[in-house]
Amino acid sequence: MSLFVVRVWKWQDSRDSSNRISTMEDRGIAPSILGRYFILNTNRITDLQDLSTLTVPKSSFLYFDNPFDRREGYSYIECDHSAAQIIAHFDDVPASQAVTLPIVPHNQPWGTPYFPLRAPVNTIVGIWAIAYVDRYNPDPNHYVWVCYTKGAFKRVEVLCSIDIGWPTLTSTTTTATTARGQ
């Protein structure tokens, strides 16, 4: 069991067939090119299939937000890792079996009249309980959403004050220059 960063192109829930990767995120580019980065947990993956082509690593799998609750359905995910890359993550050994999450009180990082600004509350969560980490919020460089399970049936989504250092979604092009006559 380990956590790994992956770019998700399609995340379709079985309960309502909606895609968590919205069309607004593509910014005029096809969502299959851009996608959104998540941190996922290998202990929630099943039915892994390789969809890679010669130039593009790609795989699909079923993912359970809460594998302990039979009422919770699975999601279908397509991502930018080949099946071999995901299988390699199953062998990763985490540095610790738990993490300390600095949870923002009331999920309000800037405070409101009803919930004044307070310091994050450090909460220890087992790695096995984390479903995913998502940076989809107004300030993705300083806050992330963490979804984890508490017991068999409780699913918790909290805003955390964490700077993870996510990969950038912009591509860079490098051009080689050659010196003639040297």
C-alpha positions as CSV (number, residue, x, y, z in Angstrom):
1,M,0.0,0.0,0.0
2,S,1.3,3.4,-1.0
3,L,0.3,6.8,-2.2
4,F,1.3,8.1,-5.6
5,V,0.8,11.1,-7.8
6,V,-1.0,10.6,-11.1
7,R,-2.7,12.7,-13.8
8,V,-6.3,11.6,-14.1
9,W,-8.0,12.1,-17.5
10,K,-11.3,10.5,-16.6
11,W,-12.9,9.7,-13.2
12,Q,-16.4,8.4,-13.7
13,D,-18.5,7.5,-10.7
14,S,-20.6,4.4,-10.9
15,R,-23.4,5.8,-8.8
16,D,-24.3,8.7,-11.1
17,S,-22.0,8.3,-14.2
18,S,-20.7,11.8,-13.7
19,N,-17.1,12.7,-14.5
20,R,-15.1,14.3,-11.6
21,I,-12.8,15.9,-14.2
22,S,-15.1,18.7,-15.5
23,T,-15.0,20.1,-19.0
24,M,-14.2,23.6,-17.5
25,E,-10.8,22.3,-16.5
26,D,-9.6,21.7,-20.0
27,R,-9.3,25.4,-20.8
28,G,-10.0,24.9,-24.4
29,I,-7.7,21.8,-24.6
30,A,-9.1,18.3,-24.7
31,P,-9.4,16.9,-21.2
32,S,-7.5,13.8,-22.3
33,I,-4.5,16.0,-22.7
34,L,-4.7,18.1,-19.6
35,G,-6.5,16.2,-16.8
36,R,-6.0,16.9,-13.1
37,Y,-3.4,15.6,-10.7
38,F,-4.5,13.5,-7.7
39,I,-2.6,11.5,-5.1
40,L,-4.2,8.0,-5.0
41,N,-3.8,5.0,-2.8
42,T,-2.9,1.6,-4.2
43,N,-5.1,-0.2,-1.7
44,R,-8.2,1.0,-3.5
45,I,-7.3,-0.2,-7.0
46,T,-8.7,-3.2,-8.8
47,D,-9.2,-4.5,-12.4
48,L,-6.1,-2.7,-13.7
49,Q,-5.8,-2.6,-17.5
50,D,-3.0,-1.3,-19.7
51,L,-4.3,1.1,-22.5
52,S,-0.8,2.4,-23.4
53,T,0.2,3.2,-27.0
54,L,3.7,3.4,-28.4
55,T,4.0,7.1,-27.3
56,V,1.5,7.5,-24.5
57,P,1.5,5.6,-21.2
58,K,-2.2,5.1,-20.1
59,S,-4.2,2.7,-18.0
60,S,-7.6,2.3,-16.5
61,F,-8.8,0.7,-13.3
62,L,-11.7,0.6,-10.8
63,Y,-11.2,2.7,-7.7
64,F,-13.0,2.6,-4.4
65,D,-13.3,5.8,-2.3
66,N,-14.4,3.6,0.6
67,P,-13.6,-0.1,0.0
68,F,-15.0,-1.0,3.4
69,D,-18.6,0.1,2.7
70,R,-20.6,-2.2,0.4
71,R,-23.0,0.7,-0.3
72,E,-20.2,2.7,-1.9
73,G,-19.7,2.0,-5.6
74,Y,-16.5,2.0,-7.6
75,S,-15.3,4.7,-10.0
76,Y,-13.7,4.1,-13.4
77,I,-10.4,6.0,-13.8
78,E,-8.1,6.6,-16.8
79,C,-4.7,8.0,-16.0
80,D,-1.3,8.8,-17.4
81,H,0.5,5.8,-15.9
82,S,1.0,2.5,-17.6
83,A,-0.2,-0.7,-15.8
84,A,3.5,-1.5,-15.1
85,Q,4.1,1.9,-13.5
86,I,1.0,1.4,-11.2
87,I,2.1,-2.1,-10.3
88,A,5.5,-0.7,-9.3
89,H,3.7,1.6,-6.9
90,F,2.2,-1.4,-5.1
91,D,5.8,-2.3,-4.1
92,D,6.6,1.2,-2.7
93,V,7.2,1.2,1.0
94,P,5.9,4.4,2.7
95,A,8.3,6.2,5.1
96,S,5.6,6.0,7.7
97,Q,2.2,4.3,8.3
98,A,0.6,7.6,9.2
99,V,0.6,11.2,8.2
100,T,-0.2,14.4,10.1
101,L,-2.8,16.5,8.3
102,P,-3.0,20.2,9.1
103,I,-6.8,20.4,8.8
104,V,-8.3,23.9,8.2
105,P,-11.2,24.4,10.7
106,H,-14.6,24.5,9.0
107,N,-12.9,24.2,5.6
108,Q,-12.6,28.0,5.6
109,P,-8.9,29.0,5.2
110,W,-9.7,32.7,5.1
111,G,-12.4,32.7,7.8
112,T,-16.0,34.1,7.7
113,P,-18.0,36.2,10.1
114,Y,-19.4,32.9,11.6
115,F,-16.1,31.0,11.6
116,P,-13.2,33.3,12.4
117,L,-9.8,32.4,11.0
118,R,-8.1,29.8,13.2
119,A,-4.8,27.8,13.0
120,P,-5.0,24.4,11.3
121,V,-5.6,21.4,13.6
122,N,-3.0,18.7,13.3
123,T,-4.7,15.3,12.9
124,I,-3.0,12.0,12.5
125,V,-4.4,9.7,9.8
126,G,-3.3,6.3,8.7
127,I,-2.0,6.0,5.2
128,W,-4.3,3.0,4.6
129,A,-7.3,5.4,5.3
130,I,-6.5,8.0,2.7
131,A,-8.6,7.7,-0.5
132,Y,-7.2,10.6,-2.5
133,V,-5.7,14.1,-2.3
134,D,-7.0,16.7,-4.7
135,R,-5.7,20.2,-5.3
136,Y,-8.9,21.5,-6.9
137,N,-9.6,24.7,-4.9
138,P,-8.9,28.5,-5.3
139,D,-5.4,28.3,-3.9
140,P,-3.9,25.0,-5.0
141,N,-0.4,25.9,-4.0
142,H,-1.2,26.1,-0.3
143,Y,-4.4,24.0,0.2
144,V,-5.5,20.5,-0.9
145,W,-8.6,18.4,-0.3
146,V,-8.0,15.1,1.4
147,C,-10.6,12.4,1.4
148,Y,-10.1,9.6,3.9
149,T,-12.3,7.0,5.7
150,K,-12.9,6.9,9.4
151,G,-14.1,3.5,10.5
152,A,-16.0,1.4,8.0
153,F,-18.7,3.8,7.0
154,K,-17.6,7.4,7.6
155,R,-16.1,9.3,4.7
156,V,-14.3,12.5,5.6
157,E,-13.3,15.3,3.1
158,V,-11.2,18.1,4.7
159,L,-9.3,21.1,3.4
160,C,-5.6,20.9,4.5
161,S,-3.0,23.5,4.6
162,I,-0.3,21.6,2.7
163,D,2.2,22.6,0.0
164,I,2.8,19.3,-1.9
165,G,4.8,20.6,-4.8
166,W,2.5,19.3,-7.5
167,P,3.8,18.8,-11.0
168,T,2.9,21.6,-13.3
169,L,0.3,21.2,-16.1
170,T,2.3,23.3,-18.6
171,S,4.6,21.5,-21.0
172,T,8.0,22.8,-21.8
173,T,9.8,22.5,-25.1
174,T,13.6,22.3,-25.3
175,T,15.4,23.1,-28.5
176,A,18.9,22.0,-29.2
177,T,21.3,24.4,-30.8
178,T,24.4,23.3,-32.5
179,A,27.5,25.3,-33.2
180,R,28.8,25.1,-36.8
181,G,32.4,24.9,-37.6
182,Q,33.6,23.9,-34.2
